[in-house]
Amino acid sequence: VSSRRMPSIALLVLGLAAGSQPAPLVAVAPAKVEVLGFEMDLNPITAIRDIPQTTGAAFKKFKMGMGGIRNNWRAAGTIRKRIKRGGALTTLQETTLLRKQGEDSMKLLQAGFVYLTVPEMATLMLCIYPKMLPSTFEGDEGRLNRWRQLQRMRTSAVMQLLWDLEEESVKKGKRGMRGSERVQIAEGLLRSRQPLQGVRVVEEFTRPTEGSSVQVAKKPVEGIPKPVLKAACRLIGIQFALPGTRPAALRKHLQMLVEEDAALARTDWSTLSHTDLADACFDRALGCIGDSDKEMRQMLRCWCELTDESRFATPDGVTPDPARLRLAAMSVSAVASCRKEKGKLSHMLYVP
């Protein structure tokens, strides 16, 4: 994608819209949506008629979700006791369980508050924050909806970043010069056919920030351009955020990836289920819905190569910042995943 061709994106979109025939007006039955793990019908008459059945199903799902939280608490306690006694370190599944055990409790309070105070906002909250629902309340359909929402947000994040960089590049002065430089970097990233080539393009952004070790640990995302920060937050499922909260959320996610990658190296990959693989891939902006277990394992192996710090060490022996390296790997993974989505507008744009 050349910077000269970027303005034609708008013309292409308008042409597709103008050339399409208007769809006939047809009656569409109100769809069912899953809110906080409970299926709700948007048709009020049907909803009133099905109140007894819905109430029973909701109570059963609530009981199952609360039981899952209790089971996770017990399992997490057992893992912590084993580690405290000098036992084996955690695998990927155990590391994920320890993280979810803490997150689910907070998510339960947040989701319950929204559902009890402003239930009409629950569906909107799930669209904006697909990870708001506690993992034990999701179910198969809810989990699939979360993956689908993350995949959509990933594509929109990459597309929006291209627009933002193009708009910045036409500004006057230093801002326009910075925008032009970033557009060139984006072009190199889009044209890279191999993941390692893509990481090399953004390698300079993986270097540790200046300052003490404490400052480096607290600010691994320091100096990241605002458009890149917004796009990175969309990759992890945060579409809207309060001012100043994006860096903390992104830093937390990147640190989680550092810990999970260490656990992944200790894990027997044959023990990873389809859900384990899909969650790991979508957390890293990898893959699409429908990928096989074999494909996802291959993508995770490629991820391990991209995040090998020794591969990107300088001649002086300075290794990249682990969090920044994973952010660079996520950018490469996001572009590669969007390119896989054949038959879509994004596929046409990302093929040089």
Stockholm file with secondary structure:
# STOCKHOLM 1.0

chainA/1-352         VSSRRMPSIALLVLGLAAGSQPAPLVAVAPAKVEVLGFEMDLNPITAIRDIPQTTGAAFKKFKMGMGGIRNNWRAAGTIRKRIKRGGALTTLQETTLLRKQGEDSMKLLQAGFVYLTVPEMATLMLCIYPKMLPSTFEGDEGRLNRWRQLQRMRTSAVMQLLWDLEEESVKKGKRGMRGSERVQIAEGLLRSRQPLQGVRVVEEFTRPTEGSSVQVAKKPVEGIPKPVLKAACRLIGIQFALPGTRPAALRKHLQMLVEEDAALARTDWSTLSHTDLADACFDRALGCIGDSDKEMRQMLRCWCELTDESRFATPDGVTPDPARLRLAAMSVSAVASCRKEKGKLSHMLYVP
#=GR chainA/1-352 SS CCTTTTTHHHHHHHHHHHHSCCCCCCCCCCCEEEETTEEEESCHHHHHHTHHHHHHHHHHHHHHHHHHHHHHHHHHHHHHHHHHTTCCCCCHHHHHHHHHHHHHHHHHHHHHHHHHHCGGGHHHHHHHCTTCSCHHHHHHHHHHHHHHHHHHHHHHHHHHHHHHHHHHHTSSTHHHHHHHHHHHHHHHHHHCCSHHHHHHHTGGGGSCCSSCHHHHHHCTTTTCCHHHHHHHHHHTTCSSCCTTCHHHHHHHHHHHHHHHHHHHHTSCGGGCCHHHHHHHHHHTTCCCTTCCHHHHHHHHHHHHHHTCGGGGCCTTCCCCCHHHHHHHHHHHHHHHHHHHCTTSHHHHHHCC
#=GC SS_cons         CCTTTTTHHHHHHHHHHHHSCCCCCCCCCCCEEEETTEEEESCHHHHHHTHHHHHHHHHHHHHHHHHHHHHHHHHHHHHHHHHHTTCCCCCHHHHHHHHHHHHHHHHHHHHHHHHHHCGGGHHHHHHHCTTCSCHHHHHHHHHHHHHHHHHHHHHHHHHHHHHHHHHHHTSSTHHHHHHHHHHHHHHHHHHCCSHHHHHHHTGGGGSCCSSCHHHHHHCTTTTCCHHHHHHHHHHTTCSSCCTTCHHHHHHHHHHHHHHHHHHHHTSCGGGCCHHHHHHHHHHTTCCCTTCCHHHHHHHHHHHHHHTCGGGGCCTTCCCCCHHHHHHHHHHHHHHHHHHHCTTSHHHHHHCC
//
